[in-house]
Amino acid sequence: MQCPYKNVPIFYFPVGLTHLTFMQTTAEYYCAYCGEPNTTFIDLSTGLSQQYVEDCQVCCRPNILYITIDEETLDVDIQTDCEDR
């Protein structure tokens, strides 16, 4: 199978998706503390539901990111919460 973009590898998604996809994408979330927008990388190969902590790029406080990826469209939804609650 030929990738339409040069030098970009194509991978099969390991969790049951029936189409080809890139393994990483970016998504935006809003800091649970200061409300500022942040951009993060999402590794699609780790599953359709993910959770991890990432520091805000503006106020440096830790946000818990709850990531959900739509299996059909690969749309990413991110909910945040304060780590110290």
RACOR-V836625 format. One record per pair of residues at least 4 apart in sequence whose C-alpha atoms are under 7 Angstrom apart, sorted by the first residue. I is the first residue (numbers start at 1). J is the second residue. D is the distance in Angstrom with one decimal. If there is no record, write none. Layout:
I_J_D / I_J_D
//
This chain:
3_8_7.0 / 3_10_6.6 / 10_20_6.7 / 10_21_6.5 / 10_22_6.0 / 11_20_6.2 / 11_21_6.2 / 11_22_6.4 / 11_23_6.8 / 12_20_5.3 / 12_21_6.6 / 13_17_5.9 / 13_20_6.5 / 13_21_6.5 / 13_45_6.4 / 14_45_6.7 / 15_47_6.6 / 17_71_6.8 / 23_43_5.9 / 23_44_5.0 / 23_45_5.7 / 24_41_6.8 / 24_42_5.6 / 24_43_4.6 / 24_44_5.5 / 25_41_5.7 / 25_42_5.2 / 25_43_6.7 / 26_39_6.6 / 26_40_5.5 / 26_41_4.4 / 26_42_5.6 / 27_39_5.6 / 27_40_5.6 / 27_41_6.5 / 27_42_6.9 / 27_76_6.7 / 28_37_6.5 / 28_38_5.5 / 28_39_4.4 / 28_40_6.3 / 29_37_5.7 / 29_38_5.4 / 29_39_6.4 / 29_78_6.0 / 30_35_5.3 / 30_36_5.4 / 30_37_4.4 / 30_38_6.0 / 31_35_4.6 / 31_36_5.4 / 31_37_6.4 / 31_38_7.0 / 31_56_6.1 / 31_63_6.7 / 31_80_6.9 / 32_63_6.4 / 32_80_5.8 / 32_81_5.4 / 32_82_5.6 / 33_82_6.7 / 34_59_6.8 / 38_56_6.8 / 38_57_6.3 / 48_68_5.7 / 48_69_4.8 / 48_71_7.0 / 49_67_5.7 / 49_68_4.7 / 49_69_6.4 / 50_66_6.1 / 50_67_5.0 / 50_68_6.6 / 51_65_5.5 / 51_66_4.7 / 51_67_6.0 / 52_64_5.7 / 52_65_5.4 / 53_62_6.2 / 53_63_5.4 / 53_64_4.4 / 53_65_5.9 / 54_62_5.6 / 54_63_5.4 / 54_64_6.5 / 55_60_5.1 / 55_61_5.2 / 55_62_4.2 / 55_63_5.8 / 56_60_4.6 / 56_61_5.4 / 56_62_6.3 / 56_63_6.7 / 62_82_6.8 / 62_83_5.9 / 63_80_6.2 / 63_81_5.8 / 63_82_5.2 / 63_83_5.7 / 64_80_5.5 / 64_81_5.2 / 64_82_6.2 / 64_83_5.8 / 65_78_6.3 / 65_79_5.9 / 65_80_4.8 / 65_81_6.9 / 66_78_5.6 / 66_79_5.1 / 66_80_6.2 / 67_76_6.9 / 67_77_5.8 / 67_78_4.6 / 67_79_6.6 / 68_76_5.9 / 68_77_5.2 / 68_78_6.5 / 69_74_5.5 / 69_75_5.7 / 69_76_4.6 / 69_77_6.4 / 70_74_4.8 / 70_75_5.3 / 70_76_6.6
//
